[in-house]
């Protein structure tokens, strides 16, 4: 990210940085970089996945309503994506 700030792969780099933060349980940092992907690169192939991961971040925070709303946004913004299918699974598994 630092060495190639103009790279077309920057959204991917941010996404994978978020994944690393999740693995290390650095949830706030993960939230920050996933938000960067969604806000700065809305047309990136990684945006649906970043939206989905934000839902998982909110679930880790215990914010189930916010997590569910985020998953619904994945489905509405990216209905044909793999992330939408994962969001469906999340919503089914957390149905009240």
C-alpha positions, 0 to 999 in steps of 0.5 A: 500500500505504501510502496504502490499508492497508485496501483489498481490493486490497492483495493485488494491490498486493503481488503487483505490487510483487513483480513489479516487484522481479523485473524489477529483480532484487531477488529477496529483496524479491520473495520477501518480498512474494510470501510476504506474499500467500500467508501474509496473503491465502490466499483472494486471487485473486493467491495462486496466482500468488504461489505460482508466482512463489515457485517462480521465485524459488527457481529464480533462487536455484539451489534447483531442488528447492525450486522444484519443490516450490513448483510442486507446491504450486501444483498441489495448492493451486490445481489449476484455476488458470492458475498450476497450468498454468504450474507444470506447464510449469515442471516439464516443462521442468526434468524430470530 
